[in-house]
Amino acid sequence: MADSPETVGSWPGLVAQLNKTFMLIRDVFGYALPGGVFLAVGLISKRFSLADLQSLFLPYQPPAWVLFILLVVACYAVGEILASTAYMPIALLKRWQWRASSSENQKNLLKDNPTEVSGVLLEIRGRHPEFFVESDRRETLMLLGGSMAAALLGGWLVFYVLKLQASVLFLTAGVIMLIQFSTGPSHLRRVRNAIQDADRISKPTPPKPTLDLEGFLSDLVTAATKALKKE
């Protein structure tokens, strides 16, 4: 039995499995790792300590594996905020370009944005996902670089310069996520339009009917011959 495209035994299936693994790696390195770095900056600055964190669970003493899961979740949540902070200028610029898309120049700028999704790229990814391995790797490195920069600069600003209280820090993080959320609908609308474009591109165009001149003349001669014989 031949391997289906989704099985690991086929080349497309192997690429699909690698892409799924790569998405997990992207989440770990793009979100959890920068979040851990930000919290580590807070520990190094001595704004809080491990004892302070442990006191949050008193009088309970959860097992080590529960603490590890909670730590990963906390790092991921902080990393999400850091990634949103790093991506915010790009997201706001794309939203402005989308609202001003009546201008042909702004439409072209939006389409040329490397973070934008297009129907052509979606259609190519459906046929040749292996083409996007390097592109996805570069995107992950860009996400990691932006999030790590936000972790280091944000940690320096929050824990050393401004020395923000937890309440102010929560408010700032909430505002950042609210801004990120406000740019989401326009992005989702463009993604949906790109999916529709990819569907139209993937549908084969029916061939145009061609005139069979030789057959037409043959039928015409046959009909004329039959008519003459009747006379």
C-alpha positions as CSV (number, residue, x, y, z in Angstrom):
1,M,0.0,0.0,0.0
2,A,1.4,3.4,-1.0
3,D,2.2,5.9,1.6
4,S,-0.3,8.7,1.9
5,P,0.9,12.3,2.0
6,E,0.3,12.5,5.8
7,T,2.5,9.5,6.6
8,V,6.1,9.8,7.7
9,G,7.1,7.3,5.1
10,S,6.6,9.8,2.3
11,W,8.6,13.0,1.7
12,P,5.6,15.4,2.1
13,G,4.6,13.5,5.3
14,L,8.1,13.8,6.7
15,V,8.1,17.5,6.0
16,A,4.7,17.9,7.6
17,Q,5.9,16.2,10.7
18,L,9.0,18.4,10.8
19,N,6.9,21.4,10.4
20,K,4.7,20.4,13.4
21,T,7.8,19.8,15.5
22,F,9.2,23.1,14.3
23,M,6.0,24.9,15.5
24,L,6.6,23.4,18.9
25,I,10.2,24.5,18.9
26,R,9.1,28.0,17.8
27,D,6.7,28.2,20.8
28,V,9.5,27.1,23.1
29,F,12.2,29.4,21.8
30,G,10.0,32.3,20.7
31,Y,7.9,32.5,23.9
32,A,8.9,30.4,26.9
33,L,12.7,31.1,26.6
34,P,12.4,34.9,26.5
35,G,9.8,34.7,29.3
36,G,12.3,32.8,31.4
37,V,15.0,35.3,30.7
38,F,12.8,38.2,31.8
39,L,12.0,36.4,35.1
40,A,15.7,35.6,35.5
41,V,16.5,39.3,35.2
42,G,14.0,40.0,38.0
43,L,15.7,37.3,40.2
44,I,19.2,38.7,39.4
45,S,18.0,42.2,40.3
46,K,16.8,40.9,43.6
47,R,13.4,42.5,43.1
48,F,12.0,39.1,44.1
49,S,13.5,35.8,45.2
50,L,12.6,32.1,44.9
51,A,11.5,32.2,48.5
52,D,9.0,34.9,47.6
53,L,7.6,32.7,44.9
54,Q,7.5,29.7,47.2
55,S,5.6,31.7,49.8
56,L,2.7,32.2,47.2
57,F,1.8,28.5,47.6
58,L,1.8,28.4,51.4
59,P,0.5,26.5,53.3
60,Y,0.5,24.1,50.4
61,Q,3.6,22.3,49.1
62,P,2.9,21.1,45.6
63,P,5.2,18.5,44.1
64,A,8.2,19.4,41.9
65,W,6.5,18.5,38.6
66,V,3.5,20.8,39.4
67,L,6.0,23.6,40.1
68,F,7.8,22.9,36.8
69,I,4.5,23.0,34.8
70,L,3.5,26.3,36.5
71,L,6.9,27.7,35.7
72,V,6.6,26.8,32.1
73,V,3.2,28.3,31.9
74,A,4.4,31.5,33.6
75,C,7.4,31.7,31.2
76,Y,5.1,31.2,28.2
77,A,2.6,33.8,29.4
78,V,5.4,36.4,30.0
79,G,7.0,35.5,26.6
80,E,3.6,36.1,24.9
81,I,3.6,39.6,26.3
82,L,7.2,40.2,25.3
83,A,6.6,38.9,21.7
84,S,3.5,41.2,21.5
85,T,5.6,44.1,22.6
86,A,8.3,43.4,20.0
87,Y,5.7,42.8,17.2
88,M,3.6,45.8,18.2
89,P,5.2,48.4,15.8
90,I,4.8,46.0,12.9
91,A,1.2,45.2,13.8
92,L,0.3,48.8,14.2
93,L,2.0,49.7,10.9
94,K,0.1,46.9,9.1
95,R,-3.2,48.0,10.6
96,W,-2.6,51.6,9.4
97,Q,-1.6,50.3,5.9
98,W,-4.8,48.1,5.8
99,R,-7.0,51.0,6.7
100,A,-5.3,53.2,4.1
101,S,-5.4,50.5,1.5
102,S,-7.4,52.7,-0.8
103,S,-4.0,54.0,-1.9
104,E,-2.3,51.6,-4.4
105,N,1.1,52.4,-2.9
106,Q,-0.1,51.4,0.6
107,K,-1.6,48.1,-0.8
108,N,1.8,47.3,-2.4
109,L,3.6,48.0,0.9
110,L,1.2,45.8,2.8
111,K,1.6,42.9,0.3
112,D,5.4,43.2,0.4
113,N,5.5,43.0,4.2
114,P,7.4,39.8,5.0
115,T,5.0,39.0,7.8
116,E,1.9,39.2,5.6
117,V,0.1,36.1,4.2
118,S,-0.9,35.9,0.6
119,G,-3.0,33.4,-1.4
120,V,-0.1,32.6,-3.7
121,L,2.2,31.6,-0.8
122,L,-0.6,29.5,0.8
123,E,-1.2,27.7,-2.5
124,I,2.6,27.0,-2.9
125,R,2.8,25.8,0.7
126,G,0.0,23.3,0.0
127,R,1.9,21.8,-2.9
128,H,5.5,22.2,-1.7
129,P,5.7,22.6,2.1
130,E,9.4,21.7,2.0
131,F,10.0,25.1,0.3
132,F,9.1,26.9,3.5
133,V,11.4,25.1,5.9
134,E,14.1,27.8,5.6
135,S,11.5,30.6,5.7
136,D,9.9,29.1,8.9
137,R,13.4,28.8,10.5
138,R,14.1,32.4,9.7
139,E,10.8,33.5,11.1
140,T,11.5,31.6,14.3
141,L,14.9,33.3,14.7
142,M,13.3,36.7,14.1
143,L,10.6,36.0,16.7
144,L,13.3,34.8,19.2
145,G,15.5,37.8,18.5
146,G,12.6,40.3,19.0
147,S,11.3,38.5,22.1
148,M,14.8,38.2,23.6
149,A,15.4,41.9,23.0
150,A,12.2,42.8,24.7
151,A,13.1,40.5,27.6
152,L,16.5,42.0,28.2
153,L,15.5,45.6,27.6
154,G,12.2,45.2,29.3
155,G,13.8,43.5,32.3
156,W,16.4,46.3,32.6
157,L,13.7,49.0,32.4
158,V,11.2,47.3,34.7
159,F,13.5,45.9,37.4
160,Y,16.5,48.3,37.4
161,V,15.3,51.7,36.1
162,L,11.6,52.2,36.8
163,K,11.3,49.5,39.5
164,L,7.6,49.1,38.8
165,Q,5.3,47.6,41.3
166,A,3.4,44.5,40.4
167,S,0.1,46.4,40.0
168,V,1.6,48.8,37.4
169,L,3.3,45.9,35.7
170,F,0.0,44.0,35.3
171,L,-1.7,47.2,34.0
172,T,1.1,47.7,31.4
173,A,0.9,44.1,30.3
174,G,-2.8,44.3,30.0
175,V,-2.6,47.4,27.8
176,I,0.0,45.8,25.6
177,M,-2.2,42.7,25.1
178,L,-5.3,44.9,24.4
179,I,-3.4,46.7,21.7
180,Q,-2.3,43.4,20.2
181,F,-5.8,42.1,20.3
182,S,-7.2,45.2,18.5
183,T,-4.9,44.5,15.6
184,G,-6.1,40.9,15.3
185,P,-9.4,41.3,13.4
186,S,-7.8,43.0,10.5
187,H,-5.1,40.4,10.3
188,L,-7.6,37.6,10.5
189,R,-9.6,39.2,7.7
190,R,-6.6,39.4,5.5
191,V,-5.7,35.8,6.2
192,R,-9.3,34.7,5.3
193,N,-9.0,36.6,2.0
194,A,-5.7,35.0,1.3
195,I,-7.2,31.5,2.0
196,Q,-10.0,32.3,-0.5
197,D,-7.4,33.5,-3.1
198,A,-5.4,30.3,-2.6
199,D,-8.6,28.2,-3.1
200,R,-9.3,30.0,-6.4
201,I,-5.7,29.6,-7.5
202,S,-5.7,25.9,-6.7
203,K,-8.8,25.2,-8.8
204,P,-7.8,24.1,-12.3
205,T,-9.1,26.4,-15.0
206,P,-11.3,24.5,-17.5
207,P,-9.6,24.4,-21.0
208,K,-11.1,26.6,-23.6
209,P,-13.0,24.8,-26.3
210,T,-11.0,24.6,-29.6
211,L,-12.5,24.4,-33.0
212,D,-11.9,21.1,-34.8
213,L,-11.6,22.5,-38.3
214,E,-10.8,19.1,-39.9
215,G,-13.8,17.4,-38.2
216,F,-16.1,20.3,-39.1
217,L,-15.1,20.1,-42.8
218,S,-15.5,16.3,-42.8
219,D,-19.0,16.6,-41.3
220,L,-19.9,19.3,-43.8
221,V,-18.8,17.2,-46.8
222,T,-20.7,14.2,-45.4
223,A,-23.9,16.2,-45.0
224,A,-23.5,17.7,-48.5
225,T,-23.0,14.3,-50.0
226,K,-26.1,12.9,-48.3
227,A,-28.1,15.9,-49.6
228,L,-26.9,15.4,-53.2
229,K,-27.7,11.7,-53.1
230,K,-31.3,12.4,-52.0
231,E,-31.8,14.8,-55.0
